[in-house]
Amino acid sequence: MTTKFFVIPHYEIDFRYSSQGSDLEIINDEGDVIASFVGERALKVFTLLMSFPTVSERDIYIDARIAELTNTSF
């Protein structure tokens, strides 16, 4: 299994994706795993992260998802 490392500019987070599509980890600048996805979900999230034509568009999307998560009450 090959693991690839990628960097998401501006957010200073990395993500690790295995070549078999079985695992995706999003890692903060301190090396802590802040999100993990498995199987088909990992492939979908990886594809989504790589599909934005500009960093600005990706930043807008990530900001919106973070806002959704922080405004959710449990």
N, C-alpha and C positions, 0 to 999 in steps of 0.2 A: 504494500500500500504506500502510495506517495502522498506526502502532505505538503501543501503549498501554503505559503504565507503571503498575505496581502495587507496593504495599509489603506485605511479610509482617510484621505486628507481632511484636514480641518478638525476632525474629531479626535485625532491621535489615538485611534483604536485599530487594532489589527484583527484580521480574521483568518482562521486556519480551516482549510477545507481538504478533506481526503479525496483522492482521485476516484474512489469507488462510490462517492456520494453518500457515505454512511454517517458522516459527522461534520458539523460546522460549529466552530467555537468563535465567539466574538470576545476579544481580549482588550482590556484597557491598557493605558500606558504604563501601569505598574505590573503588568503581567497576570492580572487576575482575570479569570473567565467570568464575563458578565452576562453571557447568554450562550446557550448550547442548543443545537438542533440536530435531529437524527433522521435518517432515511430520506423519504421523499420531501419532507418539510425542509431539510437541509439543502437539498438541490434547488428547491423553489426560492428560498431566501438568498442563496448564493447567486442564482440567476438574476434575481431582483436587484441585488447590490451592484452587479456588474452591468446592468442594463441602462443605467442613467447616462445620457449623453454628456452631461456636465456635472461637475462637483456641486455647483449651485443647486441644480435640480435635486440631486441626491440629498443635500443638506436640508432643503425644504421638506422633503419626505421624512427624513430622520427626525427633524424638529417636530413635525406633526405627530409622529408615532410616540416620541418621548412625552409630548404634551398629553396625549391620550392616556399613556401609562401613569403619569403623575397625577392626573385628574380623576383616576379611577378609585373609588372607595370600596373597600372590602368588608 
